C-alpha cells in the first residue's frame, strides 16, 4: 500500500498554481483532499477536475486571513473525513516594489496572508495532526532564506514563515509532529504572469517576472510536488530548490558582505 493511501490532506491555496499541483500529487498517490481557495468558481472547477481523475476531494471556500475561516476549514475537513494527516500552507502571494515605497497597508496585507494565515491554519490543525503524528508543510521561498531587491514586503513575510516553521519544529517534534519548510525558487508556468508595480519606476522589467529578477532556472512544479511528498515520508525539516542556493545562504551567514555582493550580482 502506498504511504499516502487514504491519508487526509488539507491544502490552502489548493485551487490554483503550485498549491493545486501539490494537491493533485497527493491525490494521485491515494490521499483524500480538502482544497481551499478564495474564489468559489476556482475551487469548484479544480474540485471537479480532480474528481474526474478519481481523486476524492472536498472543495472549501475560505479567506485564511480570518481566524474563524481557518478554524472552519479544519472543522469541515474533520467532519467529512474524521481525521487529518497533513496541512499544506500554500496560500500566499508575492509582491514587487522598492522597500521604502511599500506602504504600511501593503506590508500588513501581505503579512496577514503569508504569515498570519499560515499561523491561524496551523494552530487550528495541530491538535488533529498530533493524533496521527502528521505533517505541516509550509511553502516558503528562496526569499525565506535570503532577501533580494525589488520584491517589496515579500522577503519579510517569508523570513517569518521560516522562523515559525523552525520554532514549531523545535517545540512539537517530540510530540510527533513533522514540520517541512519548502523553499523553492521561481516555479515554471505555462503562462508566466507579470506582477504589478505601484510607485516603483526604475525597477527592471525582469523583476516583474516570477523570481523577481533572480538569475536562477525555473523549477518544474510537478517535480517539486513529488519531492515534497518524499520529504514528508522521510520527515525531513527542509527542502531547498535548487540545492545550490544553500551555498549562498551559508556564505551569507558567515560573510554577510560577501553574501550581499553575490545577491546583487545575481539579480
ROGU-736779 format. One record per residue (C-alpha): x negated, y, z; residue number from 1; residue in one letter. Coordinates in steps of 0.02 Angstrom, whole numbers, always signed. Layout:
BEGIN
<node><east>X</east><north>Y</north><up>Z</up><num>NUM</num><residuo>a</residuo></node>
...
***
This chain:
BEGIN
<node><east>+0</east><north>+0</north><up>+0</up><num>1</num><residuo>x</residuo></node>
<node><east>-61</east><north>+175</north><up>-41</up><num>2</num><residuo>x</residuo></node>
<node><east>-114</east><north>+284</north><up>+105</up><num>3</num><residuo>x</residuo></node>
<node><east>+19</east><north>+413</north><up>+61</up><num>4</num><residuo>x</residuo></node>
<node><east>+162</east><north>+292</north><up>+32</up><num>5</num><residuo>x</residuo></node>
<node><east>+316</east><north>+360</north><up>+123</up><num>6</num><residuo>x</residuo></node>
<node><east>+216</east><north>+494</north><up>+212</up><num>7</num><residuo>x</residuo></node>
<node><east>+314</east><north>+657</north><up>+237</up><num>8</num><residuo>x</residuo></node>
<node><east>+231</east><north>+813</north><up>+167</up><num>9</num><residuo>x</residuo></node>
<node><east>+292</east><north>+993</north><up>+186</up><num>10</num><residuo>x</residuo></node>
<node><east>+212</east><north>+1116</north><up>+64</up><num>11</num><residuo>x</residuo></node>
<node><east>+239</east><north>+1304</north><up>+72</up><num>12</num><residuo>x</residuo></node>
<node><east>+213</east><north>+1390</north><up>-95</up><num>13</num><residuo>x</residuo></node>
<node><east>+258</east><north>+1221</north><up>-169</up><num>14</num><residuo>x</residuo></node>
<node><east>+364</east><north>+1283</north><up>-314</up><num>15</num><residuo>x</residuo></node>
<node><east>+227</east><north>+1368</north><up>-415</up><num>16</num><residuo>x</residuo></node>
<node><east>+42</east><north>+1370</north><up>-454</up><num>17</num><residuo>x</residuo></node>
<node><east>-81</east><north>+1268</north><up>-354</up><num>18</num><residuo>x</residuo></node>
<node><east>+47</east><north>+1228</north><up>-220</up><num>19</num><residuo>x</residuo></node>
<node><east>+159</east><north>+1145</north><up>-349</up><num>20</num><residuo>x</residuo></node>
<node><east>+16</east><north>+1038</north><up>-415</up><num>21</num><residuo>x</residuo></node>
<node><east>-35</east><north>+987</north><up>-239</up><num>22</num><residuo>x</residuo></node>
<node><east>+145</east><north>+940</north><up>-201</up><num>23</num><residuo>x</residuo></node>
<node><east>+163</east><north>+838</north><up>-359</up><num>24</num><residuo>x</residuo></node>
<node><east>-1</east><north>+748</north><up>-325</up><num>25</num><residuo>x</residuo></node>
<node><east>+59</east><north>+696</north><up>-152</up><num>26</num><residuo>x</residuo></node>
<node><east>+225</east><north>+640</north><up>-228</up><num>27</num><residuo>x</residuo></node>
<node><east>+146</east><north>+537</north><up>-366</up><num>28</num><residuo>x</residuo></node>
<node><east>+44</east><north>+449</north><up>-231</up><num>29</num><residuo>x</residuo></node>
<node><east>+202</east><north>+394</north><up>-141</up><num>30</num><residuo>x</residuo></node>
<node><east>+237</east><north>+536</north><up>-20</up><num>31</num><residuo>x</residuo></node>
<node><east>+408</east><north>+612</north><up>+13</up><num>32</num><residuo>x</residuo></node>
<node><east>+408</east><north>+800</north><up>-7</up><num>33</num><residuo>x</residuo></node>
<node><east>+485</east><north>+959</north><up>+59</up><num>34</num><residuo>x</residuo></node>
<node><east>+434</east><north>+1103</north><up>-53</up><num>35</num><residuo>x</residuo></node>
<node><east>+458</east><north>+1284</north><up>-2</up><num>36</num><residuo>x</residuo></node>
<node><east>+470</east><north>+1437</north><up>-113</up><num>37</num><residuo>x</residuo></node>
<node><east>+536</east><north>+1614</north><up>-103</up><num>38</num><residuo>x</residuo></node>
<node><east>+640</east><north>+1611</north><up>-262</up><num>39</num><residuo>x</residuo></node>
<node><east>+785</east><north>+1489</north><up>-266</up><num>40</num><residuo>x</residuo></node>
<node><east>+776</east><north>+1466</north><up>-455</up><num>41</num><residuo>x</residuo></node>
<node><east>+592</east><north>+1417</north><up>-449</up><num>42</num><residuo>x</residuo></node>
<node><east>+617</east><north>+1297</north><up>-304</up><num>43</num><residuo>x</residuo></node>
<node><east>+766</east><north>+1209</north><up>-382</up><num>44</num><residuo>x</residuo></node>
<node><east>+683</east><north>+1196</north><up>-552</up><num>45</num><residuo>x</residuo></node>
<node><east>+525</east><north>+1121</north><up>-478</up><num>46</num><residuo>x</residuo></node>
<node><east>+628</east><north>+1004</north><up>-372</up><num>47</num><residuo>x</residuo></node>
<node><east>+720</east><north>+939</north><up>-525</up><num>48</num><residuo>x</residuo></node>
<node><east>+557</east><north>+915</north><up>-620</up><num>49</num><residuo>x</residuo></node>
<node><east>+486</east><north>+811</north><up>-478</up><num>50</num><residuo>x</residuo></node>
<node><east>+643</east><north>+707</north><up>-460</up><num>51</num><residuo>x</residuo></node>
<node><east>+631</east><north>+663</north><up>-645</up><num>52</num><residuo>x</residuo></node>
<node><east>+457</east><north>+596</north><up>-608</up><num>53</num><residuo>x</residuo></node>
<node><east>+526</east><north>+483</north><up>-472</up><num>54</num><residuo>x</residuo></node>
<node><east>+470</east><north>+592</north><up>-326</up><num>55</num><residuo>x</residuo></node>
<node><east>+585</east><north>+611</north><up>-176</up><num>56</num><residuo>x</residuo></node>
<node><east>+591</east><north>+797</north><up>-138</up><num>57</num><residuo>x</residuo></node>
<node><east>+686</east><north>+919</north><up>-29</up><num>58</num><residuo>x</residuo></node>
<node><east>+686</east><north>+1095</north><up>-106</up><num>59</num><residuo>x</residuo></node>
<node><east>+689</east><north>+1233</north><up>+25</up><num>60</num><residuo>x</residuo></node>
<node><east>+704</east><north>+1422</north><up>+3</up><num>61</num><residuo>x</residuo></node>
<node><east>+618</east><north>+1524</north><up>+137</up><num>62</num><residuo>x</residuo></node>
<node><east>+512</east><north>+1677</north><up>+175</up><num>63</num><residuo>x</residuo></node>
<node><east>+371</east><north>+1607</north><up>+281</up><num>64</num><residuo>x</residuo></node>
<node><east>+327</east><north>+1780</north><up>+346</up><num>65</num><residuo>x</residuo></node>
<node><east>+486</east><north>+1765</north><up>+451</up><num>66</num><residuo>x</residuo></node>
<node><east>+457</east><north>+1653</north><up>+604</up><num>67</num><residuo>x</residuo></node>
<node><east>+638</east><north>+1595</north><up>+601</up><num>68</num><residuo>x</residuo></node>
<node><east>+616</east><north>+1535</north><up>+422</up><num>69</num><residuo>x</residuo></node>
<node><east>+455</east><north>+1445</north><up>+469</up><num>70</num><residuo>x</residuo></node>
<node><east>+546</east><north>+1353</north><up>+607</up><num>71</num><residuo>x</residuo></node>
<node><east>+695</east><north>+1316</north><up>+496</up><num>72</num><residuo>x</residuo></node>
<node><east>+596</east><north>+1232</north><up>+356</up><num>73</num><residuo>x</residuo></node>
<node><east>+513</east><north>+1117</north><up>+483</up><num>74</num><residuo>x</residuo></node>
<node><east>+681</east><north>+1078</north><up>+564</up><num>75</num><residuo>x</residuo></node>
<node><east>+761</east><north>+1041</north><up>+395</up><num>76</num><residuo>x</residuo></node>
<node><east>+617</east><north>+928</north><up>+347</up><num>77</num><residuo>x</residuo></node>
<node><east>+635</east><north>+831</north><up>+509</up><num>78</num><residuo>x</residuo></node>
<node><east>+824</east><north>+823</north><up>+487</up><num>79</num><residuo>x</residuo></node>
<node><east>+801</east><north>+750</north><up>+312</up><num>80</num><residuo>x</residuo></node>
<node><east>+657</east><north>+629</north><up>+341</up><num>81</num><residuo>x</residuo></node>
<node><east>+644</east><north>+606</north><up>+530</up><num>82</num><residuo>x</residuo></node>
<node><east>+458</east><north>+645</north><up>+541</up><num>83</num><residuo>x</residuo></node>
<node><east>+315</east><north>+749</north><up>+471</up><num>84</num><residuo>x</residuo></node>
<node><east>+141</east><north>+690</north><up>+421</up><num>85</num><residuo>x</residuo></node>
<node><east>+66</east><north>+838</north><up>+327</up><num>86</num><residuo>x</residuo></node>
<node><east>+88</east><north>+1026</north><up>+322</up><num>87</num><residuo>x</residuo></node>
<node><east>+7</east><north>+1113</north><up>+173</up><num>88</num><residuo>x</residuo></node>
<node><east>-1</east><north>+1302</north><up>+194</up><num>89</num><residuo>x</residuo></node>
<node><east>-15</east><north>+1352</north><up>+11</up><num>90</num><residuo>x</residuo></node>
<node><east>+97</east><north>+1506</north><up>+14</up><num>91</num><residuo>x</residuo></node>
<node><east>-6</east><north>+1662</north><up>-14</up><num>92</num><residuo>x</residuo></node>
<node><east>-62</east><north>+1792</north><up>-139</up><num>93</num><residuo>x</residuo></node>
<node><east>-218</east><north>+1883</north><up>-190</up><num>94</num><residuo>x</residuo></node>
<node><east>-249</east><north>+2069</north><up>-210</up><num>95</num><residuo>x</residuo></node>
<node><east>-351</east><north>+2192</north><up>-311</up><num>96</num><residuo>x</residuo></node>
<node><east>-418</east><north>+2364</north><up>-269</up><num>97</num><residuo>x</residuo></node>
<node><east>-553</east><north>+2461</north><up>-178</up><num>98</num><residuo>x</residuo></node>
<node><east>-553</east><north>+2431</north><up>+9</up><num>99</num><residuo>x</residuo></node>
<node><east>-541</east><north>+2615</north><up>+56</up><num>100</num><residuo>x</residuo></node>
<node><east>-399</east><north>+2643</north><up>-67</up><num>101</num><residuo>x</residuo></node>
<node><east>-297</east><north>+2497</north><up>+2</up><num>102</num><residuo>x</residuo></node>
<node><east>-156</east><north>+2565</north><up>+108</up><num>103</num><residuo>x</residuo></node>
<node><east>-118</east><north>+2500</north><up>+281</up><num>104</num><residuo>x</residuo></node>
<node><east>+51</east><north>+2445</north><up>+215</up><num>105</num><residuo>x</residuo></node>
<node><east>-36</east><north>+2337</north><up>+84</up><num>106</num><residuo>x</residuo></node>
<node><east>-151</east><north>+2264</north><up>+217</up><num>107</num><residuo>x</residuo></node>
<node><east>+0</east><north>+2224</north><up>+326</up><num>108</num><residuo>x</residuo></node>
<node><east>+98</east><north>+2144</north><up>+184</up><num>109</num><residuo>x</residuo></node>
<node><east>-46</east><north>+2030</north><up>+135</up><num>110</num><residuo>x</residuo></node>
<node><east>-85</east><north>+1991</north><up>+317</up><num>111</num><residuo>x</residuo></node>
<node><east>+95</east><north>+1941</north><up>+351</up><num>112</num><residuo>x</residuo></node>
<node><east>+97</east><north>+1815</north><up>+208</up><num>113</num><residuo>x</residuo></node>
<node><east>-79</east><north>+1745</north><up>+205</up><num>114</num><residuo>x</residuo></node>
<node><east>-110</east><north>+1741</north><up>+392</up><num>115</num><residuo>x</residuo></node>
<node><east>+48</east><north>+1755</north><up>+495</up><num>116</num><residuo>x</residuo></node>
<node><east>+146</east><north>+1642</north><up>+378</up><num>117</num><residuo>x</residuo></node>
<node><east>+11</east><north>+1509</north><up>+397</up><num>118</num><residuo>x</residuo></node>
<node><east>+11</east><north>+1527</north><up>+586</up><num>119</num><residuo>x</residuo></node>
<node><east>+201</east><north>+1525</north><up>+602</up><num>120</num><residuo>x</residuo></node>
<node><east>+221</east><north>+1368</north><up>+497</up><num>121</num><residuo>x</residuo></node>
<node><east>+79</east><north>+1281</north><up>+587</up><num>122</num><residuo>x</residuo></node>
<node><east>+147</east><north>+1319</north><up>+760</up><num>123</num><residuo>x</residuo></node>
<node><east>+318</east><north>+1255</north><up>+708</up><num>124</num><residuo>x</residuo></node>
<node><east>+247</east><north>+1096</north><up>+630</up><num>125</num><residuo>x</residuo></node>
<node><east>+109</east><north>+1041</north><up>+750</up><num>126</num><residuo>x</residuo></node>
<node><east>+221</east><north>+961</north><up>+885</up><num>127</num><residuo>x</residuo></node>
<node><east>+290</east><north>+845</north><up>+750</up><num>128</num><residuo>x</residuo></node>
<node><east>+121</east><north>+815</north><up>+667</up><num>129</num><residuo>x</residuo></node>
<node><east>+44</east><north>+760</north><up>+832</up><num>130</num><residuo>x</residuo></node>
<node><east>+168</east><north>+617</north><up>+844</up><num>131</num><residuo>x</residuo></node>
<node><east>+95</east><north>+545</north><up>+683</up><num>132</num><residuo>x</residuo></node>
<node><east>-86</east><north>+602</north><up>+702</up><num>133</num><residuo>x</residuo></node>
<node><east>-52</east><north>+707</north><up>+548</up><num>134</num><residuo>x</residuo></node>
<node><east>-137</east><north>+839</north><up>+444</up><num>135</num><residuo>x</residuo></node>
<node><east>-135</east><north>+1028</north><up>+423</up><num>136</num><residuo>x</residuo></node>
<node><east>-206</east><north>+1086</north><up>+256</up><num>137</num><residuo>x</residuo></node>
<node><east>-241</east><north>+1272</north><up>+244</up><num>138</num><residuo>x</residuo></node>
<node><east>-277</east><north>+1341</north><up>+71</up><num>139</num><residuo>x</residuo></node>
<node><east>-413</east><north>+1471</north><up>+91</up><num>140</num><residuo>x</residuo></node>
<node><east>-531</east><north>+1532</north><up>-44</up><num>141</num><residuo>x</residuo></node>
<node><east>-715</east><north>+1562</north><up>-76</up><num>142</num><residuo>x</residuo></node>
<node><east>-665</east><north>+1733</north><up>-7</up><num>143</num><residuo>x</residuo></node>
<node><east>-634</east><north>+1647</north><up>+160</up><num>144</num><residuo>x</residuo></node>
<node><east>-822</east><north>+1622</north><up>+172</up><num>145</num><residuo>x</residuo></node>
<node><east>-894</east><north>+1771</north><up>+78</up><num>146</num><residuo>x</residuo></node>
<node><east>-814</east><north>+1938</north><up>+37</up><num>147</num><residuo>x</residuo></node>
<node><east>-828</east><north>+2016</north><up>-135</up><num>148</num><residuo>x</residuo></node>
<node><east>-795</east><north>+2181</north><up>-219</up><num>149</num><residuo>x</residuo></node>
<node><east>-630</east><north>+2240</north><up>-293</up><num>150</num><residuo>x</residuo></node>
<node><east>-514</east><north>+2118</north><up>-204</up><num>151</num><residuo>x</residuo></node>
<node><east>-439</east><north>+2238</north><up>-78</up><num>152</num><residuo>x</residuo></node>
<node><east>-368</east><north>+2157</north><up>+79</up><num>153</num><residuo>x</residuo></node>
<node><east>-386</east><north>+1979</north><up>+17</up><num>154</num><residuo>x</residuo></node>
<node><east>-553</east><north>+1926</north><up>+97</up><num>155</num><residuo>x</residuo></node>
<node><east>-498</east><north>+1999</north><up>+265</up><num>156</num><residuo>x</residuo></node>
<node><east>-346</east><north>+1886</north><up>+266</up><num>157</num><residuo>x</residuo></node>
<node><east>-437</east><north>+1731</north><up>+205</up><num>158</num><residuo>x</residuo></node>
<node><east>-577</east><north>+1751</north><up>+333</up><num>159</num><residuo>x</residuo></node>
<node><east>-439</east><north>+1749</north><up>+463</up><num>160</num><residuo>x</residuo></node>
<node><east>-367</east><north>+1588</north><up>+390</up><num>161</num><residuo>x</residuo></node>
<node><east>-541</east><north>+1509</north><up>+403</up><num>162</num><residuo>x</residuo></node>
<node><east>-559</east><north>+1562</north><up>+585</up><num>163</num><residuo>x</residuo></node>
<node><east>-384</east><north>+1499</north><up>+626</up><num>164</num><residuo>x</residuo></node>
<node><east>-424</east><north>+1332</north><up>+544</up><num>165</num><residuo>x</residuo></node>
<node><east>-585</east><north>+1309</north><up>+642</up><num>166</num><residuo>x</residuo></node>
<node><east>-508</east><north>+1357</north><up>+808</up><num>167</num><residuo>x</residuo></node>
<node><east>-360</east><north>+1242</north><up>+778</up><num>168</num><residuo>x</residuo></node>
<node><east>-480</east><north>+1102</north><up>+736</up><num>169</num><residuo>x</residuo></node>
<node><east>-580</east><north>+1130</north><up>+895</up><num>170</num><residuo>x</residuo></node>
<node><east>-427</east><north>+1135</north><up>+1006</up><num>171</num><residuo>x</residuo></node>
<node><east>-322</east><north>+996</north><up>+928</up><num>172</num><residuo>x</residuo></node>
<node><east>-441</east><north>+864</north><up>+860</up><num>173</num><residuo>x</residuo></node>
<node><east>-445</east><north>+770</north><up>+1024</up><num>174</num><residuo>x</residuo></node>
<node><east>-254</east><north>+759</north><up>+1018</up><num>175</num><residuo>x</residuo></node>
<node><east>-261</east><north>+677</north><up>+846</up><num>176</num><residuo>x</residuo></node>
<node><east>-227</east><north>+824</north><up>+730</up><num>177</num><residuo>x</residuo></node>
<node><east>-331</east><north>+835</north><up>+571</up><num>178</num><residuo>x</residuo></node>
<node><east>-361</east><north>+1010</north><up>+500</up><num>179</num><residuo>x</residuo></node>
<node><east>-430</east><north>+1037</north><up>+325</up><num>180</num><residuo>x</residuo></node>
<node><east>-482</east><north>+1208</north><up>+260</up><num>181</num><residuo>x</residuo></node>
<node><east>-488</east><north>+1213</north><up>+69</up><num>182</num><residuo>x</residuo></node>
<node><east>-598</east><north>+1349</north><up>-6</up><num>183</num><residuo>x</residuo></node>
<node><east>-585</east><north>+1346</north><up>-196</up><num>184</num><residuo>x</residuo></node>
<node><east>-650</east><north>+1467</north><up>-325</up><num>185</num><residuo>x</residuo></node>
<node><east>-533</east><north>+1530</north><up>-462</up><num>186</num><residuo>x</residuo></node>
<node><east>-413</east><north>+1396</north><up>-522</up><num>187</num><residuo>x</residuo></node>
<node><east>-390</east><north>+1363</north><up>-707</up><num>188</num><residuo>x</residuo></node>
<node><east>-221</east><north>+1417</north><up>-776</up><num>189</num><residuo>x</residuo></node>
<node><east>-137</east><north>+1388</north><up>-943</up><num>190</num><residuo>x</residuo></node>
<node><east>-88</east><north>+1572</north><up>-947</up><num>191</num><residuo>x</residuo></node>
<node><east>-206</east><north>+1675</north><up>-838</up><num>192</num><residuo>x</residuo></node>
<node><east>-118</east><north>+1822</north><up>-761</up><num>193</num><residuo>x</residuo></node>
<node><east>-185</east><north>+1996</north><up>-736</up><num>194</num><residuo>x</residuo></node>
<node><east>-174</east><north>+2069</north><up>-562</up><num>195</num><residuo>x</residuo></node>
<node><east>-108</east><north>+2246</north><up>-549</up><num>196</num><residuo>x</residuo></node>
<node><east>-207</east><north>+2390</north><up>-476</up><num>197</num><residuo>x</residuo></node>
<node><east>-146</east><north>+2540</north><up>-379</up><num>198</num><residuo>x</residuo></node>
<node><east>-251</east><north>+2698</north><up>-374</up><num>199</num><residuo>x</residuo></node>
<node><east>-408</east><north>+2600</north><up>-415</up><num>200</num><residuo>x</residuo></node>
<node><east>-477</east><north>+2667</north><up>-577</up><num>201</num><residuo>x</residuo></node>
<node><east>-656</east><north>+2613</north><up>-607</up><num>202</num><residuo>x</residuo></node>
<node><east>-632</east><north>+2429</north><up>-569</up><num>203</num><residuo>x</residuo></node>
<node><east>-691</east><north>+2323</north><up>-717</up><num>204</num><residuo>x</residuo></node>
<node><east>-564</east><north>+2229</north><up>-821</up><num>205</num><residuo>x</residuo></node>
<node><east>-643</east><north>+2063</north><up>-771</up><num>206</num><residuo>x</residuo></node>
<node><east>-592</east><north>+2095</north><up>-591</up><num>207</num><residuo>x</residuo></node>
<node><east>-409</east><north>+2087</north><up>-641</up><num>208</num><residuo>x</residuo></node>
<node><east>-429</east><north>+1904</north><up>-690</up><num>209</num><residuo>x</residuo></node>
<node><east>-421</east><north>+1755</north><up>-569</up><num>210</num><residuo>x</residuo></node>
<node><east>-580</east><north>+1757</north><up>-466</up><num>211</num><residuo>x</residuo></node>
<node><east>-591</east><north>+1946</north><up>-458</up><num>212</num><residuo>x</residuo></node>
<node><east>-741</east><north>+1956</north><up>-573</up><num>213</num><residuo>x</residuo></node>
<node><east>-845</east><north>+1824</north><up>-485</up><num>214</num><residuo>x</residuo></node>
<node><east>-956</east><north>+1730</north><up>-609</up><num>215</num><residuo>x</residuo></node>
<node><east>-903</east><north>+1552</north><up>-571</up><num>216</num><residuo>x</residuo></node>
<node><east>-820</east><north>+1419</north><up>-676</up><num>217</num><residuo>x</residuo></node>
<node><east>-632</east><north>+1390</north><up>-665</up><num>218</num><residuo>x</residuo></node>
<node><east>-577</east><north>+1239</north><up>-564</up><num>219</num><residuo>x</residuo></node>
<node><east>-462</east><north>+1104</north><up>-631</up><num>220</num><residuo>x</residuo></node>
<node><east>-311</east><north>+1112</north><up>-513</up><num>221</num><residuo>x</residuo></node>
<node><east>-267</east><north>+927</north><up>-535</up><num>222</num><residuo>x</residuo></node>
<node><east>-444</east><north>+875</north><up>-488</up><num>223</num><residuo>x</residuo></node>
<node><east>-437</east><north>+992</north><up>-338</up><num>224</num><residuo>x</residuo></node>
<node><east>-270</east><north>+920</north><up>-281</up><num>225</num><residuo>x</residuo></node>
<node><east>-337</east><north>+742</north><up>-290</up><num>226</num><residuo>x</residuo></node>
<node><east>-490</east><north>+793</north><up>-191</up><num>227</num><residuo>x</residuo></node>
<node><east>-379</east><north>+870</north><up>-57</up><num>228</num><residuo>x</residuo></node>
<node><east>-289</east><north>+704</north><up>-36</up><num>229</num><residuo>x</residuo></node>
<node><east>-455</east><north>+612</north><up>-22</up><num>230</num><residuo>x</residuo></node>
<node><east>-521</east><north>+735</north><up>+107</up><num>231</num><residuo>x</residuo></node>
<node><east>-364</east><north>+710</north><up>+210</up><num>232</num><residuo>x</residuo></node>
<node><east>-383</east><north>+522</north><up>+203</up><num>233</num><residuo>x</residuo></node>
<node><east>-562</east><north>+540</north><up>+266</up><num>234</num><residuo>x</residuo></node>
<node><east>-508</east><north>+675</north><up>+391</up><num>235</num><residuo>x</residuo></node>
<node><east>-644</east><north>+795</north><up>+335</up><num>236</num><residuo>x</residuo></node>
<node><east>-644</east><north>+975</north><up>+401</up><num>237</num><residuo>x</residuo></node>
<node><east>-680</east><north>+1075</north><up>+242</up><num>238</num><residuo>x</residuo></node>
<node><east>-676</east><north>+1066</north><up>+55</up><num>239</num><residuo>x</residuo></node>
<node><east>-776</east><north>+1200</north><up>-37</up><num>240</num><residuo>x</residuo></node>
<node><east>-767</east><north>+1201</north><up>-228</up><num>241</num><residuo>x</residuo></node>
<node><east>-888</east><north>+1223</north><up>-312</up><num>242</num><residuo>x</residuo></node>
<node><east>-1002</east><north>+1142</north><up>-184</up><num>243</num><residuo>x</residuo></node>
<node><east>-1150</east><north>+1253</north><up>-231</up><num>244</num><residuo>x</residuo></node>
<node><east>-1059</east><north>+1402</north><up>-155</up><num>245</num><residuo>x</residuo></node>
<node><east>-1111</east><north>+1330</north><up>+13</up><num>246</num><residuo>x</residuo></node>
<node><east>-1290</east><north>+1380</north><up>-30</up><num>247</num><residuo>x</residuo></node>
<node><east>-1238</east><north>+1562</north><up>-42</up><num>248</num><residuo>x</residuo></node>
<node><east>-1140</east><north>+1550</north><up>+120</up><num>249</num><residuo>x</residuo></node>
<node><east>-1291</east><north>+1478</north><up>+210</up><num>250</num><residuo>x</residuo></node>
<node><east>-1409</east><north>+1610</north><up>+141</up><num>251</num><residuo>x</residuo></node>
<node><east>-1289</east><north>+1749</north><up>+188</up><num>252</num><residuo>x</residuo></node>
<node><east>-1279</east><north>+1688</north><up>+368</up><num>253</num><residuo>x</residuo></node>
<node><east>-1468</east><north>+1687</north><up>+390</up><num>254</num><residuo>x</residuo></node>
<node><east>-1513</east><north>+1832</north><up>+275</up><num>255</num><residuo>x</residuo></node>
<node><east>-1362</east><north>+1950</north><up>+259</up><num>256</num><residuo>x</residuo></node>
<node><east>-1454</east><north>+2074</north><up>+149</up><num>257</num><residuo>x</residuo></node>
<node><east>-1504</east><north>+1938</north><up>+25</up><num>258</num><residuo>x</residuo></node>
<node><east>-1328</east><north>+1868</north><up>+32</up><num>259</num><residuo>x</residuo></node>
<node><east>-1256</east><north>+2039</north><up>-15</up><num>260</num><residuo>x</residuo></node>
<node><east>-1378</east><north>+2053</north><up>-160</up><num>261</num><residuo>x</residuo></node>
<node><east>-1326</east><north>+1884</north><up>-228</up><num>262</num><residuo>x</residuo></node>
<node><east>-1141</east><north>+1930</north><up>-217</up><num>263</num><residuo>x</residuo></node>
<node><east>-1173</east><north>+2095</north><up>-306</up><num>264</num><residuo>x</residuo></node>
<node><east>-1267</east><north>+2005</north><up>-445</up><num>265</num><residuo>x</residuo></node>
<node><east>-1128</east><north>+1876</north><up>-459</up><num>266</num><residuo>x</residuo></node>
<node><east>-983</east><north>+1997</north><up>-483</up><num>267</num><residuo>x</residuo></node>
***
